[in-house]
Amino acid sequence: MAKMRMSFGIERPSGPSRHYFDFPAEVRSTVENYTRNAISEIDPAAFQQEADYVAAVAARLIGTPYHGRYGRVVLKSTIVSSRGPKSAESWSGVDWIITATISDGTTMIEKAIVMQAKLGGIAHLSKREANRLQGQVEKMKKLTAAPKILEIPYTAGQREPRIVSGNGLVQGRKLRSIPLGRYLSSRVLTTLHGDTRPAFIQAAQDSRLTQLQIEARLTKQ
């Protein structure tokens, strides 16, 4: 199988993950409902700034959406440090990382999903903000193969976080936006999406992304 060299000093397959879980609808709907309920409990008026709202969603999602006869799903969140010109977000382009641990009772897979968040729909960004977002995605691509964008449009008095492909944005493809709950249940739960490198996942639990920064610097040398 052809391989490509990623930053973080680790080779990884260029193709999609080969680990696939075919969970029944009961598990998928439970995870999707867990996510939807967590989001619905957040009052947009109380978290009007982008960083504050994303942190609130991230905190609400931490937990075990499913634990039953078909296996177990655990979600963890890392809000990347964003204060100051040398913050982790400034050099990595990352806002939020979701780490999902997924098991069907026989096999367990751990995955990290890396994203940059934008309050509002990305189709409505100014040219300056759109260019900035593209730059942030390019930075994330130096760390992981398939970064995501979390767009947060305002619909019917509630914000609805949705996932968009970062690769699709930089490649100029027609973008598809998927509600976060559906994304987790249909793309992450099946383990089609996410970075499985153990060292990357471990480093992603630190909000300063210290180890990732060290490896990124070594890669440049």
C-alpha positions in Angstrom: 0.0 0.0 0.0 1.3 3.4 -0.9 2.3 5.6 2.0 2.7 9.3 2.5 4.9 11.1 5.0 3.0 13.2 7.5 4.3 15.7 10.0 4.6 14.4 13.5 7.3 12.1 12.2 5.0 9.1 11.5 4.1 7.4 8.3 0.5 6.5 7.8 -1.5 4.9 5.0 -2.8 7.4 2.4 -6.1 5.6 2.1 -9.1 5.5 4.4 -9.2 3.6 7.7 -9.6 -0.2 7.4 -11.4 -0.5 10.7 -15.1 -0.5 10.2 -17.9 -1.1 12.8 -21.4 -1.9 11.4 -23.4 -0.8 14.5 -27.2 -1.3 14.4 -29.5 1.8 14.2 -30.1 1.7 17.9 -26.5 2.6 18.6 -26.2 5.2 15.9 -29.5 6.9 16.9 -28.4 6.9 20.6 -25.1 8.7 19.8 -26.8 11.2 17.5 -29.5 11.9 20.1 -26.9 12.3 22.8 -25.1 14.9 20.7 -28.3 16.7 19.7 -29.5 16.9 23.4 -26.1 18.2 24.6 -26.3 21.0 22.0 -29.9 21.9 22.7 -29.1 22.5 26.4 -26.7 25.3 25.5 -28.3 28.8 25.4 -26.7 30.8 22.5 -27.4 34.0 24.4 -25.2 32.9 27.2 -22.3 31.9 24.9 -22.3 34.5 22.2 -18.5 34.5 21.5 -17.3 31.7 19.2 -14.6 30.4 21.6 -17.1 30.3 24.5 -19.8 28.5 22.5 -17.4 25.9 21.2 -16.0 25.3 24.7 -19.5 24.8 26.0 -20.4 22.3 23.3 -17.1 20.5 23.9 -17.7 20.2 27.6 -21.3 18.9 27.1 -20.2 16.2 24.7 -17.7 14.6 27.2 -19.1 11.3 28.4 -20.3 7.9 27.3 -23.1 8.2 24.7 -23.6 4.5 24.5 -22.7 1.5 26.7 -24.7 -1.6 26.1 -24.9 -5.0 24.4 -23.4 -3.8 21.2 -20.3 -2.2 22.7 -19.3 1.2 24.1 -18.7 4.7 22.8 -16.8 7.3 24.8 -16.2 10.9 23.8 -13.5 13.3 25.1 -12.8 16.9 24.2 -9.7 19.1 23.9 -10.1 22.8 23.5 -6.9 24.1 22.1 -5.3 27.1 23.8 -6.0 30.3 21.8 -4.7 33.2 23.9 -1.7 35.1 22.5 0.2 35.2 19.2 2.1 32.1 20.0 -0.9 30.0 21.1 -1.4 26.5 20.0 -4.3 27.6 17.8 -2.2 30.2 16.1 0.4 27.8 14.8 -1.8 24.6 14.4 -5.1 26.1 13.1 -6.9 23.8 15.5 -9.8 24.9 17.8 -11.2 21.7 19.1 -10.3 18.0 19.0 -12.8 15.2 19.7 -11.3 11.9 20.7 -13.7 8.9 20.3 -13.1 5.5 21.8 -15.3 3.0 20.1 -15.7 -0.7 20.9 -18.0 -3.5 19.6 -17.0 -5.7 22.5 -14.3 -7.4 20.5 -12.3 -4.6 18.9 -11.5 -1.2 20.3 -10.5 1.8 18.1 -9.5 5.3 19.3 -9.8 8.2 16.9 -9.1 12.0 17.0 -11.1 14.4 14.9 -9.4 17.8 14.5 -11.3 20.9 13.6 -11.5 24.7 13.3 -14.7 26.3 14.3 -16.5 29.3 12.6 -19.5 31.0 14.1 -22.1 31.2 11.3 -22.1 29.4 8.0 -18.8 29.4 6.1 -20.6 30.4 2.9 -21.2 33.8 4.5 -17.6 34.5 5.6 -16.0 37.7 4.3 -13.2 37.2 1.8 -10.7 38.0 4.5 -12.2 35.4 6.9 -12.5 32.8 4.1 -8.8 33.3 3.3 -7.9 33.0 7.0 -9.9 29.8 7.3 -8.2 28.3 4.3 -4.8 29.1 6.0 -6.0 27.5 9.2 -7.0 24.3 7.3 -3.6 24.2 5.6 -1.9 24.3 9.0 -4.1 21.5 10.3 -3.3 19.4 7.2 0.4 19.5 8.3 -0.7 17.6 11.5 -3.4 15.2 10.2 -4.7 14.0 6.8 -8.4 15.0 7.0 -9.1 18.1 9.2 -12.6 19.3 9.6 -14.4 22.7 9.8 -17.1 23.2 12.4 -19.5 25.7 11.0 -22.1 27.0 13.5 -25.1 28.6 11.8 -28.0 30.0 13.7 -31.4 28.3 12.9 -34.8 28.8 14.6 -33.4 30.4 17.7 -30.7 27.7 18.2 -27.2 27.2 16.9 -26.6 24.0 14.9 -22.9 22.9 14.8 -22.2 21.2 11.5 -19.2 19.5 10.0 -17.6 20.4 6.7 -14.6 18.8 5.0 -11.4 20.8 5.3 -9.9 19.0 2.4 -13.0 19.9 0.3 -12.5 23.5 1.1 -8.9 23.8 0.1 -9.5 21.7 -3.0 -12.4 23.9 -4.1 -14.9 21.1 -4.1 -18.7 21.6 -3.6 -19.0 21.4 0.2 -21.5 19.2 2.1 -22.5 20.2 5.6 -23.5 17.5 8.1 -25.0 18.1 11.6 -22.4 17.2 14.2 -24.6 14.5 15.8 -25.1 12.8 12.4 -21.4 13.1 11.6 -20.5 11.3 14.8 -23.0 8.6 14.3 -22.4 8.0 10.6 -18.7 8.8 10.0 -16.9 8.5 13.3 -19.0 5.7 14.9 -18.2 3.5 11.8 -14.6 4.7 12.2 -14.5 5.9 8.6 -13.1 9.3 9.8 -10.5 10.3 12.3 -6.7 9.9 13.0 -5.8 6.6 14.6 -2.1 7.2 15.3 -1.6 6.5 19.1 1.1 9.1 19.5 -1.1 11.7 17.8 -4.1 10.8 20.0 -2.0 11.1 23.1 -0.6 14.4 22.1 -4.0 15.7 21.3 -5.2 15.4 24.9 -2.9 18.4 25.8 -4.6 21.7 25.1 -1.3 23.4 24.4 -0.4 20.6 21.8 3.1 20.7 23.2 4.3 17.4 21.7 2.7 18.2 18.3 4.6 21.5 18.2 7.9 19.8 19.1 7.4 17.3 16.3 6.3 20.0 13.8 9.5 21.9 14.6 11.6 18.8 14.1 10.0 18.1 10.8 11.0 21.6 9.5 14.7 20.9 10.3 
